[in-house]
Amino acid sequence: MTGQRGGAAGRGPRPSADGRGSDWSVTLVTQRPGFPELPWLRFLLGDLLGEVVDDPDRRLVLPHSVIVTDRPDSLRGRTLAAVRRLGTVGLLHVADRRYRSGLEAYRSFGFVWRTYYHSGLSDWAVRQLPLGPVAVPDIAAAPSAVALRPPAERLYTWSFAGPLTGARPEMIEALRAIDGGHEQVTRGLGVADGDDPGATLVLDTLGDSVFAPCGSDGVHLESPRIYEALEAGAIPVVERRRRLDYFHQMLGDHPLPTVASWPEAPTLVRGLLADQRVLGALHRRVVGWWTETKQAYADAVRDDVERCFADSLRGVERSSVALDRPAPRWRGQVEMLRHRGLRPH
């Protein structure tokens, strides 16, 4: 068990006059090796974030904490009983991109967040979060100077760096029809491959790109690349499926250019590149939308924490009715099939 930043583990809140905390501190107890979601969670929690504690044995339960795990179904009965007894422990369920994890443990927690949107949970008291950018070490509320650079000042019309898995070979083949692109194909996902361009270079390239095509990796439509592009001011181009408009379901009415198949992309991108006025307006809209959207998620996350902790201080018993029937495993199988489904005609 190791701490990664200051703050007393499990330090409770001091209540304010309205019963909400004026000095909340949330300890992150992470069961996820490497914890790539940490920069995103730092931004979401802001000043509420206290210490980060590693728990490889998956047994640690602290008051006023969030357990970060990729396997909530591996939490044992004794651990969940301690969670229920405290009443001030939240859950962040990460890395369930194949929708294989059992969700029964959700009902034990004071609040539940998860990445990888699950339509079977849309009516339940689960806050579903975007993956967020992994390669950006310090995420700020305001757009960076790089993100605000207009399209006319960017070197590449589009760029991509990464392995050609899933829909990406078709994506790259289609985008090569557009002059001024930049690609760096790697063999895999990690630096051990030897040809990984590195996070800094990828972000620099995105900051010099007008568009960032973000194709499925063969498992899921969502990837951190989308949010890294947004942080750099590149306009992500995303996919939808015939039975799944994933990003509309998760993000609502977003301004991101969306294709049903990658052969559509050259016509879409060329049309935008041909009119700098329209392109500049889209860029400003995307940057503004992402600034507002990520702040809205941060506000919601902090509100979840404050409500849970304040209810505990007031002795209010949490109602778990909305979590008593989490989506069964077969819904996860359906979700995965929709991500791998045939593209629209």
N, C-alpha and C positions, 0 to 999 in steps of 0.2 A: 504494500500500500504506500503510494507516494503522492505528495502534494505538488502541484505544478504552479500554484500562485498563492499569494498571501490571502489572509482571512482565516478566521477560526472555523474549522470544519464543524458544520451543524450549528453555527451561531444563529440564534433565533432573532426574530424581529422585535423592535421596540414599537409598541402601538402608538398611533397618533390619536387625536381626539375623536376622529370619525371611525376608529376601529381599524383603519388601514395602516400599514407599516410605514414609518418614516425612515427606517434604517434596516430594510430587508437585506438578507445575505443568503444566497443560494449556493449550496455546495453541489458540484457535479461529481457524481460517483460513476465513473466510466468503466464498463466491462468490455469496451471495444478497443482492441489493440491499435495504437496509432492515432485514434480519435480524429479522423480528417474533418469532422464536422465542427471542431472547436472554434475556428475563426468565425464561422457563421453564428454559432451559439453565443460567442462573446458579444457580437453585435446585437443579437436579439435580446439578450438579458441586460446588456449595458452595465450600469452601476450595481445591479442586483447580483452580479456574479461574484462569488467568493472563491473558495479554494476548489481546485480540480484534483480529485483523488482517484487513483487507479485501483480497481478491484478485480483482478483476474480470477479470483475464486468465486465471484458472483454471490457473495454472502453479506456484504456490508450494507447496513441500513442506517442512515443518519437522519435526524430531524431536519426539516427545512432543506431538503435536497432534491435533486433530480437524478434518477438512475438512467444512465445512457447504455442501452444494450441492443444488440442485433438479435438476441434470442430471449424474449420475455417468457417464452414457453419453457426455458431452462431454469427459471427461478423456482426454488423449492418452496414447499408449503410453509416451512418455518420462516423463511424470508418474507413471503407474502403476508403471513400473519403479523410480522413485525411492521410491515408497511401499513397494514390496515390499523394497527394499534396506534401508530404515531399520527396518522392522518395528515401529515404535512410532507409527504413524499410524492413527487411527480415522476412520470416516466417519459423518456424520449426513446421511441422505438425507431432504430435506424437500419439501413442496409437490407430491408426486406423487399428487394427489387424483383424477386421471383415469387413473392406472395406465398411463401411456404410456411411462415411462422404461425404457430398457434397464438391466438389473441386472448385467451381466457384470463390471463393475468391482468389485463387492462382494468378489470373491475375493482382491483385492490387499491388502485392509486388515487390520490387526491385530484390529479389531472393527468391527461395523456396527450402527448404530442407524437406525431410520427412523420417521417419522410416517406416518399413514394406514395402518391395519392391512391387511395383504395376506395372505389365507388361504393363498395359494400358498407362503408363506415360513414357515408355522407350524412346520414340522419342521426348519428350518435354523437355523444359528447366527446369527440376526439378532434383535436386541432391538427389539421394536416398541413405540413410545412413544405415549401420548396426545398430542394437539396441545398441551395445556396452555393456560393463560389468556394471551392476548396483551395485553389492556388493563390487566393488573395489573402495575405496574412493579416492585414488590418482593414476591415470594412468600415467605411464611414457613412454617416447618414446623408451627407451632401455628395453630389457627384464630383469626381475628381476633375482636375484640369484636362487630363487625358480624355476622360469620358465626354467632356464638353467640346472637344475638337470637332469641327464640322466635317462632313464627308469630303468636301472639296480639298481638305488639307491632309487626307489620308493616302498612304502610298499604295495600298492594295485594294482592289475592288472586293475581294473576298479572301479568306484564308482558312486553312484547316491544318491542325497538327494532331496526330494520333494514329492508332491502328485502324486498318480498313476492315472492320468487322461489321456484321449485320448489313444495314442498308447503305453503309458508307462507300463501298466501291461504286455503286450506282450513283450516289450523290456526287462523288469526285468526278466521275466520268461526265456527268451532266454539267457541273460547274466549270470544267475545263474549256467549255465552249465560250466562256466569258473571258476576255482579255484582262490582264492585270491581276490575276489571282496568285496566291502563294500557298503551297502545300508542303508539309513535311510529314511523310508517312513513316510511322514507327512500327516495330514488330509486336509490341505489346503495350501494357499499361504502366509498367514500372521502370525506374531508372536502371534496374539491373539489365535491361535489354541492350544498353550500350548506345542506343541511338535516340534516347529520349532527349528532346530539345531543352528540357528544364522549364520550371514554372515561370521564371523571370522572362525568358525569351518568348514563351507562349503569350504571356500577358503583353509584352512589348509589341508582338506581332498583331495581337487583337487590337491594341491601341492605335495601330496604323492601318486597320482594315475597316472598310465600310460595312461589309456583311460577314457573318460567321455562320456557315451552314452547320446545323446541329442534327445529324442523322442518328437514328437508332443504332445502338451497338450490337443489336441482335437479340438482346434480352429486354431492354426497356427503352421507351422513348425519351425519358428524362436523363440528363447528365449534368454534372457541375459546369461543363463547358458553356451551357446556356447562360448561366449567371456570371461566369467569368467574362464572357463577351459583354454582358450588360454593364458590368463594372468598368470595362474598358471603353464603353461607348460604341462597340460594334453592334450591329443590328442582327440578332439571331434569326435564322430561318429554320423553322421547326416543322415537324411532320404531324399529320393526323392519320388515323385509320378509318376504314369504312364504318366501323361500329364504335369508334373511340376518338373523340376530339379531346385528348387528354389535357392539353394546356388550357383549353376553355373551361373544362370541368374544374381544374385546380385553381386557375388564376382569374377566372371570370372573363370579362370583355377586355382582352389584352390587345395591344397593337402589333404583335410580332407577326411578320409575314409567315404564312403557313401553306404548305403544299401537301397535296394528297399523294403525289408521287414525285420523285426527284427530277424526271424529265420536264416537269412544269417549271422548275426553278429558273432556267436561263431566261425564259420569256418574262417572268416576274421581275427578276433582278435587272435585266436590260431595260425594261420599261421604267424602273425607278432611277437607274443611272442616267437615263436620257433626259430627265427633267430634274435639274439640280434644286429647283425651288420645292418641288414635291418631296424630293429625297431629304433635303434639309429639314423640312417640316416633320417628316417621319422620324428622323433622327432625334429631333427635339422632343417629339411626343414620346418616343421610346425611353429616352433618358428621364424625362419627367415622370412617366408612368412607373418606371422601376424605382425611382427615388421615393415616390409616394407608397408604392406597394410594399417595399421592404420595411418602411417605417410602420406601415399598418400591421404587418406581421409582428414587428418588435413590440408595438403597443399591446397587441392581443396577448402575446406571450407573457409580458410583464403583468398584464391584468390577471391572467390565469394564476400566476404566482401569488399576487397580492390578495386575490379573493380567497384562495385556498388557505393562506397563512392567517388572514384576518378571520375567516370562519373558525379556524382552530382556536384563535385567541378568545373569540366570543363563545366558544363551546357549541358552535353550530355543527350538527352532524351532516356530513356530506351525503347527498342522495346519489346512489349509484344505479338508479333505475335505468338510465340511458346506456349504461355499460353492462347491464345484466345479460344481454344477448349479443355478444360480439359476433362479427361475421364468421361463419363457419369456414373450415378449410376449403370446401368446394368452391366458395366464392373467390378465394385466392386463385384457384385453378382457372376459373372463368376470366378473372382479371388478366392473368398471364396470356390466355388465348387471345384476348382482345388486343394486347400489345403486339402479338405476333400475327394478327389477322391479315387477311388480304387487303391490299390498298384499294381505295375507291376506284370505280370505273371512270 
